[in-house]
Amino acid sequence: MPAIVGLNVDMKSRPMTIGEVADHFGLPAHVLRHWESVGLLSPARVEGGRRRYTRDDLFRVASIVRAKQAGLPLPDIRAFLAARDPATRKDVLSRNHRALQDRMAALRSALDLLEAGLNCSHEDIATCPNYRAHLTELVDVTGAGPQGTLPQR
């Protein structure tokens, strides 16, 4: 899936084919078929069993795409979209909200490390105090030996 997916759902009023929807969202058609098979989508069918996606379907695909970008697994996306009770929906979203915040903090830390590396003028990056400061939490181990060595296992 592309890193950035356009979510312009201001589409034509006529129903769209699976290929048109796939192209619009930058997805392979088999992904839409899979989402249908796991109960996330239910496009209308016309002659010959061909799928036709309405504007409402496009909003649902956009919701799934954004939820996937946020890291939600398909079962949670299905539970979120199917929830008729706000408490159930909020439970799914708050659980995933915490997980996304944790991932964002890890990404921020990784970005800070890269920026420290970019701003380092030391010949050996591994000896740069500023660079090392960004790695301290990974290096400092609870239960380390007297000279900071790790215990033998």
Phi and psi in degrees as GROMACS dihedral restraints (atoms count N, CA, C in turn):
[ dihedral_restraints ]
;  ai    aj    ak    al  type     phi  dphi    fc
    3     4     5     6     1   -61.8    20    10
    4     5     6     7     1   153.3    20    10
    6     7     8     9     1   -62.9    20    10
    7     8     9    10     1   -37.6    20    10
    9    10    11    12     1  -119.5    20    10
   10    11    12    13     1   124.4    20    10
   12    13    14    15     1  -113.8    20    10
   13    14    15    16     1   123.8    20    10
   15    16    17    18     1   -67.5    20    10
   16    17    18    19     1   133.2    20    10
   18    19    20    21     1  -119.5    20    10
   19    20    21    22     1    36.6    20    10
   21    22    23    24     1   -72.7    20    10
   22    23    24    25     1   104.8    20    10
   24    25    26    27     1  -100.7    20    10
   25    26    27    28     1    12.1    20    10
   27    28    29    30     1   -83.1    20    10
   28    29    30    31     1    69.8    20    10
   30    31    32    33     1   -95.7    20    10
   31    32    33    34     1   175.7    20    10
   33    34    35    36     1   -58.8    20    10
   34    35    36    37     1   156.6    20    10
   36    37    38    39     1   -78.6    20    10
   37    38    39    40     1   -16.6    20    10
   39    40    41    42     1   -77.9    20    10
   40    41    42    43     1   147.6    20    10
   42    43    44    45     1   -60.3    20    10
   43    44    45    46     1   148.7    20    10
   45    46    47    48     1  -108.8    20    10
   46    47    48    49     1   153.5    20    10
   48    49    50    51     1   -79.8    20    10
   49    50    51    52     1   167.0    20    10
   51    52    53    54     1   -61.6    20    10
   52    53    54    55     1   -37.1    20    10
   54    55    56    57     1   -65.4    20    10
   55    56    57    58     1   -40.1    20    10
   57    58    59    60     1   -65.3    20    10
   58    59    60    61     1   -42.8    20    10
   60    61    62    63     1   -66.6    20    10
   61    62    63    64     1   -44.3    20    10
   63    64    65    66     1   -58.8    20    10
   64    65    66    67     1   -46.9    20    10
   66    67    68    69     1   -62.0    20    10
   67    68    69    70     1   -43.0    20    10
   69    70    71    72     1   -59.4    20    10
   70    71    72    73     1   -41.4    20    10
   72    73    74    75     1   -94.2    20    10
   73    74    75    76     1    -1.1    20    10
   75    76    77    78     1    69.0    20    10
   76    77    78    79     1    34.9    20    10
   78    79    80    81     1  -116.2    20    10
   79    80    81    82     1   150.3    20    10
   81    82    83    84     1   -70.6    20    10
   82    83    84    85     1   146.5    20    10
   84    85    86    87     1   -59.5    20    10
   85    86    87    88     1   -31.2    20    10
   87    88    89    90     1   -65.3    20    10
   88    89    90    91     1   -25.0    20    10
   90    91    92    93     1   -66.9    20    10
   91    92    93    94     1   -43.6    20    10
   93    94    95    96     1   -63.2    20    10
   94    95    96    97     1   -39.2    20    10
   96    97    98    99     1   -64.1    20    10
   97    98    99   100     1   -41.0    20    10
   99   100   101   102     1   -63.8    20    10
  100   101   102   103     1   -45.8    20    10
  102   103   104   105     1   -59.8    20    10
  103   104   105   106     1   -34.7    20    10
  105   106   107   108     1   -67.6    20    10
  106   107   108   109     1   -42.0    20    10
  108   109   110   111     1   -66.3    20    10
  109   110   111   112     1   -25.6    20    10
  111   112   113   114     1   -98.8    20    10
  112   113   114   115     1    10.5    20    10
  114   115   116   117     1    87.3    20    10
  115   116   117   118     1    15.4    20    10
  117   118   119   120     1   -86.8    20    10
  118   119   120   121     1   -28.7    20    10
  120   121   122   123     1  -128.7    20    10
  121   122   123   124     1   150.9    20    10
  123   124   125   126     1  -147.9    20    10
  124   125   126   127     1    73.2    20    10
  126   127   128   129     1   -67.3    20    10
  127   128   129   130     1   155.0    20    10
  129   130   131   132     1   -66.1    20    10
  130   131   132   133     1   155.5    20    10
  132   133   134   135     1  -115.2    20    10
  133   134   135   136     1   141.7    20    10
  135   136   137   138     1  -118.7    20    10
  136   137   138   139     1  -171.1    20    10
  138   139   140   141     1   -45.1    20    10
  139   140   141   142     1   136.5    20    10
  141   142   143   144     1    76.0    20    10
  142   143   144   145     1     9.5    20    10
  144   145   146   147     1    75.3    20    10
  145   146   147   148     1    12.5    20    10
  147   148   149   150     1   -72.9    20    10
  148   149   150   151     1   141.2    20    10
  150   151   152   153     1   -77.9    20    10
  151   152   153   154     1   145.0    20    10
  153   154   155   156     1  -134.5    20    10
  154   155   156   157     1   124.2    20    10
  156   157   158   159     1  -101.4    20    10
  157   158   159   160     1   128.4    20    10
  159   160   161   162     1   -93.0    20    10
  160   161   162   163     1   176.3    20    10
  162   163   164   165     1   -57.9    20    10
  163   164   165   166     1   -40.8    20    10
  165   166   167   168     1   -61.2    20    10
  166   167   168   169     1   -40.2    20    10
  168   169   170   171     1   -61.8    20    10
  169   170   171   172     1   -38.5    20    10
  171   172   173   174     1   -63.7    20    10
  172   173   174   175     1   -39.6    20    10
  174   175   176   177     1   -63.9    20    10
  175   176   177   178     1   -36.5    20    10
  177   178   179   180     1   -67.7    20    10
  178   179   180   181     1   -43.5    20    10
  180   181   182   183     1   -61.0    20    10
  181   182   183   184     1   -42.9    20    10
  183   184   185   186     1   -60.5    20    10
  184   185   186   187     1   -40.3    20    10
  186   187   188   189     1   -62.5    20    10
  187   188   189   190     1   -43.2    20    10
  189   190   191   192     1   -65.4    20    10
  190   191   192   193     1   -44.3    20    10
  192   193   194   195     1   -59.3    20    10
  193   194   195   196     1   -48.0    20    10
  195   196   197   198     1   -64.5    20    10
  196   197   198   199     1   -41.5    20    10
  198   199   200   201     1   -63.8    20    10
  199   200   201   202     1   -39.3    20    10
  201   202   203   204     1   -64.0    20    10
  202   203   204   205     1   -41.3    20    10
  204   205   206   207     1   -61.2    20    10
  205   206   207   208     1   -31.6    20    10
  207   208   209   210     1   -80.3    20    10
  208   209   210   211     1    -6.1    20    10
  210   211   212   213     1    94.4    20    10
  211   212   213   214     1     8.1    20    10
  213   214   215   216     1   -70.7    20    10
  214   215   216   217     1   136.1    20    10
  216   217   218   219     1   -74.7    20    10
  217   218   219   220     1   156.4    20    10
  219   220   221   222     1   -55.0    20    10
  220   221   222   223     1   -41.6    20    10
  222   223   224   225     1   -60.4    20    10
  223   224   225   226     1   -37.0    20    10
  225   226   227   228     1   -70.8    20    10
  226   227   228   229     1   -36.1    20    10
  228   229   230   231     1   -63.7    20    10
  229   230   231   232     1   -43.6    20    10
  231   232   233   234     1   -62.1    20    10
  232   233   234   235     1   -44.7    20    10
  234   235   236   237     1   -63.2    20    10
  235   236   237   238     1   -42.2    20    10
  237   238   239   240     1   -62.5    20    10
  238   239   240   241     1   -48.1    20    10
  240   241   242   243     1   -71.6    20    10
  241   242   243   244     1   -28.9    20    10
  243   244   245   246     1   -87.5    20    10
  244   245   246   247     1   -15.6    20    10
  246   247   248   249     1   -62.8    20    10
  247   248   249   250     1   126.4    20    10
  249   250   251   252     1  -100.0    20    10
  250   251   252   253     1   -16.1    20    10
  252   253   254   255     1   -99.5    20    10
  253   254   255   256     1   120.7    20    10
  255   256   257   258     1   -55.8    20    10
  256   257   258   259     1   -33.0    20    10
  258   259   260   261     1   -65.0    20    10
  259   260   261   262     1   -40.8    20    10
  261   262   263   264     1   -64.3    20    10
  262   263   264   265     1   -45.9    20    10
  264   265   266   267     1   -60.8    20    10
  265   266   267   268     1   -44.8    20    10
  267   268   269   270     1   -64.6    20    10
  268   269   270   271     1   -34.8    20    10
  270   271   272   273     1   -62.8    20    10
  271   272   273   274     1   -47.7    20    10
  273   274   275   276     1   -61.7    20    10
  274   275   276   277     1   -46.1    20    10
  276   277   278   279     1   -68.1    20    10
  277   278   279   280     1   -40.4    20    10
  279   280   281   282     1   -68.1    20    10
  280   281   282   283     1   -37.3    20    10
  282   283   284   285     1   -60.5    20    10
  283   284   285   286     1   -45.2    20    10
  285   286   287   288     1   -76.1    20    10
  286   287   288   289     1   -27.1    20    10
  288   289   290   291     1   -61.6    20    10
  289   290   291   292     1   -45.9    20    10
  291   292   293   294     1   -61.1    20    10
  292   293   294   295     1   -44.4    20    10
  294   295   296   297     1   -63.6    20    10
  295   296   297   298     1   -41.1    20    10
  297   298   299   300     1   -67.1    20    10
  298   299   300   301     1   -39.5    20    10
  300   301   302   303     1   -60.6    20    10
  301   302   303   304     1   -41.5    20    10
  303   304   305   306     1   -62.8    20    10
  304   305   306   307     1   -43.6    20    10
  306   307   308   309     1   -64.6    20    10
  307   308   309   310     1   -40.1    20    10
  309   310   311   312     1   -65.1    20    10
  310   311   312   313     1   -38.3    20    10
  312   313   314   315     1   -64.4    20    10
  313   314   315   316     1   -41.3    20    10
  315   316   317   318     1   -65.2    20    10
  316   317   318   319     1   -40.3    20    10
  318   319   320   321     1   -66.7    20    10
  319   320   321   322     1   -38.5    20    10
  321   322   323   324     1   -62.3    20    10
  322   323   324   325     1   -43.4    20    10
  324   325   326   327     1   -62.6    20    10
  325   326   327   328     1   -42.1    20    10
  327   328   329   330     1   -64.8    20    10
  328   329   330   331     1   -40.5    20    10
  330   331   332   333     1   -64.8    20    10
  331   332   333   334     1   -41.3    20    10
  333   334   335   336     1   -60.2    20    10
  334   335   336   337     1   -40.0    20    10
  336   337   338   339     1   -63.1    20    10
  337   338   339   340     1   -45.0    20    10
  339   340   341   342     1   -62.0    20    10
  340   341   342   343     1   -41.2    20    10
  342   343   344   345     1   -65.6    20    10
  343   344   345   346     1   -37.9    20    10
  345   346   347   348     1   -62.7    20    10
  346   347   348   349     1   -40.3    20    10
  348   349   350   351     1   -65.1    20    10
  349   350   351   352     1   -40.2    20    10
  351   352   353   354     1   -66.3    20    10
  352   353   354   355     1   -31.9    20    10
  354   355   356   357     1   -91.1    20    10
  355   356   357   358     1     2.3    20    10
  357   358   359   360     1   -88.3    20    10
  358   359   360   361     1   134.1    20    10
  360   361   362   363     1  -108.5    20    10
  361   362   363   364     1     4.8    20    10
  363   364   365   366     1   -66.4    20    10
  364   365   366   367     1   148.2    20    10
  366   367   368   369     1   -65.7    20    10
  367   368   369   370     1   -42.0    20    10
  369   370   371   372     1  -110.3    20    10
  370   371   372   373     1   107.0    20    10
  372   373   374   375     1   -56.8    20    10
  373   374   375   376     1   -33.2    20    10
  375   376   377   378     1   -66.3    20    10
  376   377   378   379     1   -16.9    20    10
  378   379   380   381     1  -102.0    20    10
  379   380   381   382     1    -2.5    20    10
  381   382   383   384     1   -69.1    20    10
  382   383   384   385     1   120.3    20    10
  384   385   386   387     1   -60.4    20    10
  385   386   387   388     1   -39.5    20    10
  387   388   389   390     1   -65.3    20    10
  388   389   390   391     1   -43.4    20    10
  390   391   392   393     1   -63.8    20    10
  391   392   393   394     1   -45.6    20    10
  393   394   395   396     1   -61.6    20    10
  394   395   396   397     1   -34.5    20    10
  396   397   398   399     1   -58.7    20    10
  397   398   399   400     1   -31.6    20    10
  399   400   401   402     1   -76.9    20    10
  400   401   402   403     1   -12.1    20    10
  402   403   404   405     1  -106.2    20    10
  403   404   405   406     1    -4.7    20    10
  405   406   407   408     1   -54.9    20    10
  406   407   408   409     1   -44.0    20    10
  408   409   410   411     1   -63.5    20    10
  409   410   411   412     1   -26.6    20    10
  411   412   413   414     1   -82.7    20    10
  412   413   414   415     1   -28.2    20    10
  414   415   416   417     1   -84.3    20    10
  415   416   417   418     1   -42.5    20    10
  417   418   419   420     1   -69.4    20    10
  418   419   420   421     1   114.1    20    10
  420   421   422   423     1  -113.1    20    10
  421   422   423   424     1   129.4    20    10
  423   424   425   426     1   -65.2    20    10
  424   425   426   427     1   133.5    20    10
  426   427   428   429     1    87.8    20    10
  427   428   429   430     1    14.3    20    10
  429   430   431   432     1   -68.0    20    10
  430   431   432   433     1   153.9    20    10
  432   433   434   435     1   -70.7    20    10
  433   434   435   436     1  -177.5    20    10
  435   436   437   438     1   -58.4    20    10
  436   437   438   439     1   -39.7    20    10
  438   439   440   441     1   -98.2    20    10
  439   440   441   442     1    24.2    20    10
  441   442   443   444     1    79.6    20    10
  442   443   444   445     1    11.1    20    10
  444   445   446   447     1   -84.8    20    10
  445   446   447   448     1   153.1    20    10
  447   448   449   450     1   -79.4    20    10
  448   449   450   451     1   143.8    20    10
  450   451   452   453     1   -63.5    20    10
  451   452   453   454     1   149.3    20    10
  453   454   455   456     1   -74.8    20    10
  454   455   456   457     1   146.1    20    10
